[in-house]
Amino acid sequence: MSIKGGGGLGKGLDALLGNAVSSEPVPKAGRAGTDQLNLDQLVPNPGQPRSTFDDAELRQLADSISANGMLQPILARPDPRLSGRYQIVAGERRWRAAQLAGYHEVPVIIRQLTDRETLEIALVENLQRHDLNPMEEARAYHKLIEDFAGTQASVAERIGKSRSHLANTLRLLHLPDEVQEWVELGELQAGHARAILSADDPLSVARMVKKKGLSVRQAERLAKGWAVKASGQTGGDNSADTESLERALTTVFGMKVSIKGSGQSGEVRIRYSNPAELRQIEAKVRGQW
């Protein structure tokens, strides 16, 4: 079974659901192509790309299932380690919500799938639903490459994503652990994270971006200016590097900053308009350095 993305992410799953059902015996027959399984016969997939589930969203889905039933069956395979159990391939969120809704059994499609196929399908389903945060997505791509000897190009083709998207997402794994956690929690966007990667000290830049609520564009300017500051580069008053650092510091302080340099020395000027702005500068300096 191959999941190719030439026609979009949905193509792989549609092709899968059209395959012949597993010969594994199951207790009851459900609607055409599905079986009814008790909830305790299903177990989560330990390789599931998604590691976080929002409680409010689960409750909302549970309410929908209570009102309308489960409109889409869960996809599962015979568990390779537990006899009589079925490992969820796609639909863990529905399984969790069904428990909240008080269901005892749910419709399930059972397939014989390899570990690689299981991971690919789980990844594609989550990407279709935009259920993965950027760090979960990055780790799933990394697992496909590392565990199954894939390349960025081959993985991108199989899941229906561009190679550049894959490469940019994988770069997030180079962030400090603390920054990865902020991205995973939604406290920083993927755009912020990619901008921060270019800084010499990404953790310090990330802290500044998070504390001040900077936009992605502001984060890019700050990261670029931070790199100039860390390298100790100086130049003429109108050099591109100096101007970049001026913009970054202006973003940090919220007021005009100018840099005057000559040779290896120079000065940084922060222009304030009233005593309140001076106290603001003092507070920021004491709070950050």
Backbone hydrogen bonds in HBPLUS format (Angstrom, degrees):
<---DONOR---> <-ACCEPTOR-->    atom                        ^
c    i                          cat <-CA-CA->   ^        H-A-AA   ^      H-
h    n   atom  resd res      DA  || num        DHA   H-A  angle D-A-AA Bond
n    s   type  num  typ     dist DA aas  dist angle  dist       angle   num
A0005-GLY N   A0157-GLU O   2.74 MM 152  5.62 148.7  1.83 171.8 175.0     1
A0008-GLY N   A0005-GLY O   2.99 MM   3  4.98 167.5  2.01 111.4 115.1     2
A0011-LYS N   A0008-GLY O   3.31 MM   3  5.91 151.1  2.40 114.9 121.4     3
A0014-ASP N   A0010-GLY O   3.00 MM   4  6.15 165.8  2.02 160.3 164.8     4
A0015-ALA N   A0011-LYS O   2.99 MM   4  6.14 159.5  2.03 149.2 154.7     5
A0016-LEU N   A0012-GLY O   3.03 MM   4  6.24 154.3  2.10 142.9 150.3     6
A0017-LEU N   A0013-LEU O   2.94 MM   4  6.18 165.9  1.96 157.9 159.7     7
A0018-GLY N   A0015-ALA O   3.20 MM   3  5.27 146.1  2.32  98.3 108.3     8
A0019-ASN N   A0016-LEU O   2.99 MM   3  5.47 167.3  2.01 117.6 121.7     9
A0022-SER N   A0110-ILE O   3.24 MM  88  5.74 153.8  2.31 141.7 141.0    10
A0036-GLN N   A0028-LYS O   3.29 MM   8  5.45 156.4  2.35 122.4 129.4    11
A0030-GLY N   A0034-THR O   3.14 MM   4  5.22 157.0  2.20 124.0 123.2    12
A0034-THR N   A0031-ARG O   2.85 MM   3  5.52 152.2  1.92 153.9 154.3    13
A0035-ASP N   A0108-VAL O   2.75 MM  73  5.18 157.7  1.80 147.9 155.4    14
A0108-VAL N   A0035-ASP O   2.65 MM  73  5.18 152.3  1.73 155.2 165.1    15
A0037-LEU N   A0106-VAL O   3.07 MM  69  5.69 164.5  2.09 158.9 157.6    16
A0106-VAL N   A0037-LEU O   2.94 MM  69  5.69 150.1  2.03 155.4 158.7    17
A0041-GLN N   A0038-ASN O   2.96 MM   3  5.39 159.4  2.00 113.1 119.9    18
A0039-LEU N   A0104-HIS O   2.89 MM  65  5.73 156.5  1.94 141.0 141.4    19
A0042-LEU N   A0039-LEU O   3.15 MM   3  5.58 159.7  2.20 110.5 116.8    20
A0086-TYR N   A0041-GLN O   2.82 MM  45  6.12 157.9  1.87 163.4 168.4    21
A0043-VAL N   A0086-TYR O   2.91 MM  43  6.14 152.8  1.99 150.3 152.7    22
A0088-ILE N   A0043-VAL O   2.89 MM  45  6.04 165.5  1.91 166.6 168.7    23
A0048-GLN N   A0045-ASN O   2.98 MM   3  5.23 161.4  2.01 120.0 120.1    24
A0058-LEU N   A0054-ASP O   2.96 MM   4  6.23 156.2  2.01 153.5 160.7    25
A0059-ARG N   A0055-ASP O   2.96 MM   4  6.19 156.9  2.01 148.7 154.6    26
A0060-GLN N   A0056-ALA O   2.99 MM   4  6.22 153.9  2.06 144.2 151.5    27
A0061-LEU N   A0057-GLU O   2.91 MM   4  6.16 157.7  1.96 148.2 154.1    28
A0062-ALA N   A0058-LEU O   2.82 MM   4  6.04 153.3  1.89 146.9 155.0    29
A0063-ASP N   A0059-ARG O   2.96 MM   4  6.24 152.5  2.04 145.6 152.2    30
A0064-SER N   A0060-GLN O   3.06 MM   4  6.37 150.9  2.15 142.5 150.4    31
A0065-ILE N   A0061-LEU O   2.87 MM   4  6.17 156.5  1.92 152.3 158.6    32
A0066-SER N   A0062-ALA O   2.91 MM   4  6.13 154.6  1.97 146.7 153.8    33
A0067-ALA N   A0063-ASP O   3.05 MM   4  6.26 147.4  2.16 140.8 149.1    34
A0068-ASN N   A0064-SER O   2.79 MM   4  5.86 159.8  1.83 154.0 159.8    35
A0069-GLY N   A0065-ILE O   2.69 MM   4  4.43 142.6  1.83 127.8 132.6    36
A0074-ILE N   A0107-PRO O   3.00 MM  33  6.37 162.4  2.03 150.4 146.0    37
A0109-ILE N   A0074-ILE O   2.75 MM  35  6.13 160.9  1.79 164.1 170.3    38
A0075-LEU N   A0090-ALA O   2.94 MM  15  5.06 171.3  1.95 157.5 158.6    39
A0089-VAL N   A0075-LEU O   2.77 MM  14  5.44 164.7  1.79 143.3 146.4    40
A0090-ALA N   A0075-LEU O   3.17 MM  15  5.06 162.8  2.21 131.9 134.2    41
A0076-ALA N   A0109-ILE O   2.87 MM  33  6.16 162.1  1.90 167.7 169.1    42
A0111-ARG N   A0076-ALA O   2.91 MM  35  6.33 154.4  1.97 154.4 161.9    43
A0077-ARG N   A0087-GLN O   2.96 MM  10  5.35 150.2  2.05 142.2 151.2    44
A0087-GLN N   A0077-ARG O   2.73 MM  10  5.35 140.6  1.88 168.7 169.2    45
A0079-ASP N   A0085-ARG O   2.91 MM   6  5.53 173.0  1.92 136.4 136.2    46
A0085-ARG N   A0082-LEU O   3.25 MM   3  5.59 154.8  2.32 131.3 129.5    47
A0095-TRP N   A0091-GLY O   2.99 MM   4  6.30 152.7  2.06 150.5 158.7    48
A0096-ARG N   A0092-GLU O   2.90 MM   4  6.19 159.4  1.94 152.5 157.1    49
A0097-ALA N   A0093-ARG O   2.93 MM   4  6.13 159.4  1.98 145.9 152.1    50
A0098-ALA N   A0094-ARG O   2.82 MM   4  5.97 150.0  1.91 144.3 152.6    51
A0099-GLN N   A0095-TRP O   3.22 MM   4  6.50 146.9  2.33 141.2 148.7    52
A0100-LEU N   A0096-ARG O   3.20 MM   4  6.61 155.1  2.26 145.0 151.3    53
A0101-ALA N   A0097-ALA O   2.89 MM   4  6.17 142.7  2.03 144.7 156.1    54
A0103-TYR N   A0098-ALA O   2.97 MM   5  5.35 159.8  2.01 163.5 158.1    55
A0102-GLY N   A0099-GLN O   3.09 MM   3  5.20 158.3  2.14 103.6 110.3    56
A0118-THR N   A0114-THR O   2.91 MM   4  6.08 156.8  1.97 148.1 155.1    57
A0119-LEU N   A0115-ASP O   3.02 MM   4  6.28 160.1  2.07 149.9 153.8    58
A0120-GLU N   A0116-ARG O   2.95 MM   4  6.19 166.9  1.97 156.3 160.2    59
A0121-ILE N   A0117-GLU O   2.91 MM   4  6.04 165.9  1.93 152.3 156.0    60
A0122-ALA N   A0118-THR O   3.01 MM   4  6.12 165.0  2.03 148.0 152.6    61
A0123-LEU N   A0119-LEU O   2.90 MM   4  6.02 156.7  1.95 148.6 155.3    62
A0124-VAL N   A0120-GLU O   2.88 MM   4  6.09 166.1  1.90 152.3 156.0    63
A0125-GLU N   A0121-ILE O   2.89 MM   4  6.05 167.4  1.90 154.9 158.4    64
A0126-ASN N   A0122-ALA O   3.10 MM   4  6.21 162.6  2.13 143.8 148.5    65
A0127-LEU N   A0123-LEU O   2.92 MM   4  6.12 154.1  1.98 150.1 157.8    66
A0128-GLN N   A0124-VAL O   2.88 MM   4  6.09 156.1  1.94 151.6 158.0    67
A0129-ARG N   A0125-GLU O   3.19 MM   4  6.44 150.1  2.28 143.6 150.7    68
A0131-ASP N   A0126-ASN O   2.89 MM   5  5.05 162.3  1.92 153.1 153.7    69
A0130-HIS N   A0127-LEU O   3.13 MM   3  4.86 155.5  2.19  97.2 104.7    70
A0137-GLU N   A0133-ASN O   3.05 MM   4  6.30 161.5  2.08 160.1 166.1    71
A0138-ALA N   A0134-PRO O   2.95 MM   4  6.15 156.6  2.01 142.9 149.1    72
A0139-ARG N   A0135-MET O   2.96 MM   4  6.16 163.6  1.98 151.1 154.9    73
A0140-ALA N   A0136-GLU O   3.00 MM   4  6.16 150.3  2.09 144.7 152.8    74
A0141-TYR N   A0137-GLU O   3.05 MM   4  6.33 161.2  2.09 152.9 157.1    75
A0142-HIS N   A0138-ALA O   2.99 MM   4  6.21 162.0  2.02 149.3 154.7    76
A0143-LYS N   A0139-ARG O   2.91 MM   4  6.09 153.1  1.98 143.3 150.4    77
A0144-LEU N   A0140-ALA O   3.02 MM   4  6.30 158.1  2.07 149.7 155.0    78
A0145-ILE N   A0141-TYR O   3.06 MM   4  6.36 156.8  2.12 150.9 156.9    79
A0146-GLU N   A0142-HIS O   2.82 MM   4  5.99 171.1  1.83 157.2 160.0    80
A0147-ASP N   A0143-LYS O   2.82 MM   4  5.50 158.6  1.86 144.0 151.1    81
A0148-PHE N   A0144-LEU O   3.35 MM   4  5.64 144.2  2.48 122.0 130.4    82
A0150-GLY N   A0145-ILE O   3.05 MM   5  4.26 139.5  2.22 115.8 125.0    83
A0155-VAL N   A0151-THR O   2.95 MM   4  6.09 168.5  1.97 158.2 161.3    84
A0156-ALA N   A0152-GLN O   2.94 MM   4  5.96 160.7  1.98 145.5 151.5    85
A0157-GLU N   A0153-ALA O   3.07 MM   4  6.26 155.2  2.14 143.9 150.2    86
A0158-ARG N   A0154-SER O   3.06 MM   4  6.26 157.8  2.11 145.3 151.1    87
A0159-ILE N   A0155-VAL O   3.07 MM   4  6.26 151.0  2.15 154.5 160.6    88
A0160-GLY N   A0156-ALA O   3.01 MM   4  5.85 117.9  2.41 138.0 151.0    89
A0161-LYS N   A0156-ALA O   2.99 MM   5  4.87 154.1  2.06 142.7 146.5    90
A0166-LEU N   A0162-SER O   3.13 MM   4  6.44 160.6  2.17 148.6 153.6    91
A0167-ALA N   A0163-ARG O   2.88 MM   4  6.14 164.2  1.91 153.2 157.2    92
A0168-ASN N   A0164-SER O   2.92 MM   4  6.05 166.6  1.93 151.1 154.7    93
A0169-THR N   A0165-HIS O   2.95 MM   4  6.08 153.8  2.02 146.7 154.0    94
A0170-LEU N   A0166-LEU O   2.91 MM   4  6.11 160.3  1.95 152.9 158.3    95
A0171-ARG N   A0167-ALA O   3.15 MM   4  6.36 140.1  2.32 142.2 151.9    96
A0172-LEU N   A0169-THR O   3.11 MM   3  5.65 151.9  2.19 112.0 119.5    97
A0173-LEU N   A0170-LEU O   3.07 MM   3  5.78 160.0  2.11 118.7 124.0    98
A0174-HIS N   A0171-ARG O   2.97 MM   3  5.64 166.7  1.98 120.6 124.8    99
A0175-LEU N   A0172-LEU O   3.13 MM   3  5.56 166.8  2.15 114.0 117.5   100
A0179-VAL N   A0176-PRO O   3.00 MM   3  5.36 120.7  2.37 106.7 121.1   101
A0180-GLN N   A0176-PRO O   2.96 MM   4  6.30 159.6  2.01 157.6 164.3   102
A0181-GLU N   A0177-ASP O   2.99 MM   4  6.28 152.4  2.07 148.4 155.4   103
A0182-TRP N   A0178-GLU O   3.19 MM   4  6.53 149.9  2.28 139.8 147.1   104
A0183-VAL N   A0179-VAL O   3.00 MM   4  6.35 155.4  2.06 152.9 159.5   105
A0184-GLU N   A0180-GLN O   2.89 MM   4  6.14 158.0  1.94 149.3 155.8   106
A0185-LEU N   A0181-GLU O   2.93 MM   4  6.14 145.7  2.05 145.3 154.3   107
A0187-GLU N   A0182-TRP O   2.80 MM   5  5.00 138.2  1.97 161.2 158.5   108
A0186-GLY N   A0183-VAL O   3.08 MM   3  5.07 153.0  2.15 100.3 108.7   109
A0193-ALA N   A0189-GLN O   3.03 MM   4  6.39 162.4  2.06 151.4 155.9   110
A0194-ARG N   A0190-ALA O   2.92 MM   4  6.20 158.5  1.96 153.4 158.1   111
A0195-ALA N   A0191-GLY O   3.12 MM   4  6.27 155.1  2.18 143.5 150.2   112
A0196-ILE N   A0192-HIS O   2.89 MM   4  6.13 157.1  1.94 154.6 161.6   113
A0197-LEU N   A0193-ALA O   3.11 MM   4  6.32 140.6  2.27 144.2 153.5   114
A0198-SER N   A0195-ALA O   3.28 MM   3  5.96 155.5  2.35 114.6 120.0   115
A0199-ALA N   A0196-ILE O   2.98 MM   3  5.53 164.3  2.01 120.2 125.4   116
A0205-VAL N   A0201-ASP O   3.20 MM   4  6.48 164.8  2.22 156.8 161.5   117
A0206-ALA N   A0202-PRO O   2.82 MM   4  5.91 158.6  1.87 146.2 152.7   118
A0207-ARG N   A0203-LEU O   2.95 MM   4  6.17 156.7  2.00 147.4 153.4   119
A0208-MET N   A0204-SER O   3.08 MM   4  6.34 155.3  2.15 144.3 150.6   120
A0209-VAL N   A0205-VAL O   2.86 MM   4  6.14 164.2  1.88 157.0 161.2   121
A0210-LYS N   A0206-ALA O   2.88 MM   4  6.00 165.7  1.90 152.9 156.8   122
A0211-LYS N   A0207-ARG O   2.89 MM   4  5.97 163.0  1.92 147.0 152.2   123
A0212-LYS N   A0208-MET O   2.99 MM   4  6.04 161.5  2.03 151.0 155.4   124
A0213-GLY N   A0209-VAL O   2.89 MM   4  5.65 119.4  2.26 137.0 150.3   125
A0214-LEU N   A0209-VAL O   3.15 MM   5  5.07 151.0  2.24 135.4 142.4   126
A0219-ALA N   A0215-SER O   2.85 MM   4  6.10 150.9  1.94 146.5 155.4   127
A0220-GLU N   A0216-VAL O   2.90 MM   4  6.20 149.0  2.00 148.8 156.9   128
A0221-ARG N   A0217-ARG O   3.11 MM   4  6.46 158.6  2.16 148.1 152.7   129
A0222-LEU N   A0218-GLN O   2.89 MM   4  6.10 159.7  1.93 149.3 155.5   130
A0223-ALA N   A0219-ALA O   2.85 MM   4  5.98 163.4  1.88 150.1 154.4   131
A0224-LYS N   A0220-GLU O   3.01 MM   4  6.16 158.6  2.06 146.6 152.4   132
A0225-GLY N   A0221-ARG O   2.93 MM   4  6.09 162.0  1.96 148.8 154.0   133
A0226-TRP N   A0222-LEU O   2.84 MM   4  5.99 150.1  1.93 147.3 156.1   134
A0227-ALA N   A0223-ALA O   3.06 MM   4  6.28 149.1  2.16 141.9 149.1   135
A0228-VAL N   A0224-LYS O   3.18 MM   4  6.52 151.6  2.26 144.4 151.6   136
A0229-LYS N   A0225-GLY O   2.93 MM   4  6.19 160.9  1.97 149.3 154.6   137
A0230-ALA N   A0226-TRP O   2.87 MM   4  6.06 159.1  1.92 148.3 153.8   138
A0231-SER N   A0227-ALA O   3.09 MM   4  6.21 146.4  2.21 140.8 148.8   139
A0232-GLY N   A0229-LYS O   3.23 MM   3  5.31 147.4  2.34  99.4 108.8   140
A0239-SER N   A0236-GLY O   3.05 MM   3  5.22 171.5  2.05 115.6 116.8   141
A0243-GLU N   A0239-SER O   2.98 MM   4  6.20 166.2  2.00 156.0 160.0   142
A0244-SER N   A0240-ALA O   2.93 MM   4  6.06 150.2  2.02 142.4 150.8   143
A0245-LEU N   A0241-ASP O   2.99 MM   4  6.27 156.3  2.04 147.4 153.3   144
A0246-GLU N   A0242-THR O   2.85 MM   4  6.12 155.1  1.91 150.7 158.2   145
A0247-ARG N   A0243-GLU O   2.98 MM   4  6.23 158.3  2.02 146.8 151.8   146
A0248-ALA N   A0244-SER O   2.98 MM   4  6.26 155.5  2.04 145.5 152.6   147
A0249-LEU N   A0245-LEU O   2.93 MM   4  6.16 165.4  1.95 154.8 157.6   148
A0250-THR N   A0246-GLU O   2.86 MM   4  6.01 152.1  1.93 146.8 155.5   149
A0251-THR N   A0247-ARG O   2.95 MM   4  6.18 148.8  2.05 143.1 151.1   150
A0252-VAL N   A0248-ALA O   3.03 MM   4  6.38 149.7  2.13 142.3 150.8   151
A0253-PHE N   A0249-LEU O   2.95 MM   4  6.17 168.5  1.96 157.7 158.3   152
A0254-GLY N   A0250-THR O   2.78 MM   4  5.49 139.1  1.95 139.7 150.2   153
A0271-ARG N   A0256-LYS O   2.93 MM  15  5.50 163.5  1.96 161.3 166.3   154
A0258-SER N   A0269-ARG O   2.82 MM  11  5.17 158.7  1.87 148.2 155.6   155
A0269-ARG N   A0258-SER O   2.77 MM  11  5.17 173.1  1.77 162.5 164.8   156
A0260-LYS N   A0267-GLU O   2.90 MM   7  5.31 168.0  1.92 159.7 163.8   157
A0267-GLU N   A0260-LYS O   2.72 MM   7  5.31 150.6  1.81 150.1 160.5   158
A0262-SER N   A0265-SER O   2.82 MM   3  5.60 172.2  1.83 157.7 157.7   159
A0265-SER N   A0262-SER O   3.24 MM   3  5.60 161.9  2.28 131.9 129.7   160
A0277-GLU N   A0274-ASN O   3.07 MM   3  5.52 125.4  2.38 109.6 121.9   161
A0278-LEU N   A0274-ASN O   3.25 MM   4  6.65 150.8  2.34 147.5 156.0   162
A0279-ARG N   A0275-PRO O   2.98 MM   4  6.29 157.4  2.03 150.6 155.8   163
A0280-GLN N   A0276-ALA O   2.97 MM   4  6.23 140.5  2.13 137.2 148.9   164
A0281-ILE N   A0277-GLU O   2.94 MM   4  6.27 150.0  2.03 146.0 152.9   165
A0282-GLU N   A0278-LEU O   3.00 MM   4  6.33 163.6  2.03 151.3 155.3   166
A0283-ALA N   A0279-ARG O   2.92 MM   4  6.12 160.2  1.96 145.9 151.0   167
A0284-LYS N   A0280-GLN O   3.03 MM   4  6.24 156.2  2.09 146.4 152.5   168
A0285-VAL N   A0281-ILE O   2.92 MM   4  6.15 162.2  1.95 157.0 161.9   169
A0286-ARG N   A0282-GLU O   2.92 MM   4  6.08 170.9  1.93 155.9 158.6   170
A0287-GLY N   A0283-ALA O   2.91 MM   4  5.91 141.6  2.06 136.3 147.4   171
A0288-GLN N   A0284-LYS O   3.01 MM   4  6.01 133.5  2.24 142.3 151.6   172
A0289-TRP N   A0285-VAL O   2.99 MM   4  5.70 163.1  2.02 150.5 154.4   173
